Amino acid sequence: MLFRSPRFRYRLIGSHLTERIGRDMTGKFFDDVPEPRYRERLYDWHGGVVTERIPRAGVTTRRLLDRWEPYEILTLPLSSDGTEVDMTLTGIYYRDD
């Protein structure tokens, strides 16, 4: 398991995504993501949002349950004090929905 600073934790994962990925990651850390390459992508993506303090959007693919899944993603930086980003909000739209 990798240790990173900051550590990211899934506060809530929607039921549709939980069903699609085959596990509920609610309350778990990015460190708990079993796929090393996807875990690295998560850290890079969210770390960039925190560092740059700007939203990120993209279109990409992910391997889920032995198939490639294309999706669109939007991640927004959130701040409890109006300055430092201490949370991100992400929406994912799988293109076959």
C-alpha positions in Angstrom: 0.0 0.0 0.0 1.2 3.4 -0.9 1.2 6.4 1.5 0.6 9.8 0.0 0.1 13.2 1.2 -2.6 14.3 1.0 -4.6 11.1 1.3 -7.9 11.0 -0.6 -11.0 9.3 0.8 -14.2 8.5 -1.0 -16.8 10.2 1.1 -19.7 8.8 -0.9 -20.0 6.6 -4.0 -23.3 6.4 -5.8 -25.2 3.1 -6.0 -25.0 3.2 -9.9 -21.2 3.4 -9.8 -21.0 0.8 -7.0 -23.0 -1.6 -9.2 -20.9 -0.8 -12.3 -17.5 -1.3 -10.6 -18.6 -4.3 -8.5 -17.7 -2.9 -5.1 -18.6 -0.1 -2.7 -15.7 2.3 -2.1 -17.7 4.6 0.2 -15.5 5.6 3.2 -12.4 4.0 1.7 -9.1 5.6 0.6 -7.7 5.8 -2.8 -5.0 3.5 -1.4 -7.7 0.8 -1.2 -8.3 0.8 -5.0 -7.0 -2.6 -6.1 -5.8 -1.6 -9.6 -2.4 0.1 -9.2 -2.5 1.9 -12.6 -6.0 3.3 -11.9 -5.0 4.3 -8.3 -2.1 6.3 -9.8 -4.4 8.0 -12.2 -6.7 8.9 -9.4 -3.9 10.5 -7.4 -2.6 12.4 -10.4 -6.1 13.6 -11.4 -7.3 14.7 -7.9 -3.9 15.9 -6.8 -3.9 18.2 -9.9 -7.3 19.6 -9.0 -6.1 20.3 -5.4 -2.8 21.8 -6.4 -4.1 23.9 -9.3 -7.4 24.8 -7.6 -9.3 24.6 -10.9 -11.8 22.1 -12.2 -10.7 19.3 -14.5 -12.8 17.6 -17.2 -12.0 14.8 -19.5 -13.0 11.8 -21.6 -11.2 8.5 -21.0 -11.6 4.8 -20.5 -11.2 2.4 -17.6 -11.1 -1.4 -17.5 -13.9 -2.7 -15.4 -14.9 -6.4 -15.0 -12.8 -7.5 -18.1 -14.1 -4.8 -20.4 -13.1 -1.2 -21.4 -15.6 1.4 -20.2 -15.5 4.9 -21.9 -16.6 7.7 -19.6 -16.6 11.4 -19.1 -15.4 12.9 -15.8 -15.7 16.3 -14.1 -13.9 17.1 -10.9 -14.4 20.3 -9.0 -12.2 21.7 -6.2 -14.1 22.6 -3.0 -12.8 24.6 0.0 -14.2 25.0 3.5 -12.3 28.3 4.1 -12.5 29.7 0.6 -8.8 29.4 -0.1 -7.3 25.9 0.4 -8.9 23.0 -1.5 -9.8 20.3 1.1 -12.3 18.3 -0.9 -13.1 17.4 -4.5 -16.5 16.6 -6.0 -16.5 14.3 -9.0 -19.2 13.3 -11.5 -18.7 10.4 -13.9 -20.9 9.7 -16.9 -20.4 6.3 -18.6 -21.0 6.8 -22.2 -23.2 3.7 -22.6 -25.8 5.0 -20.0 
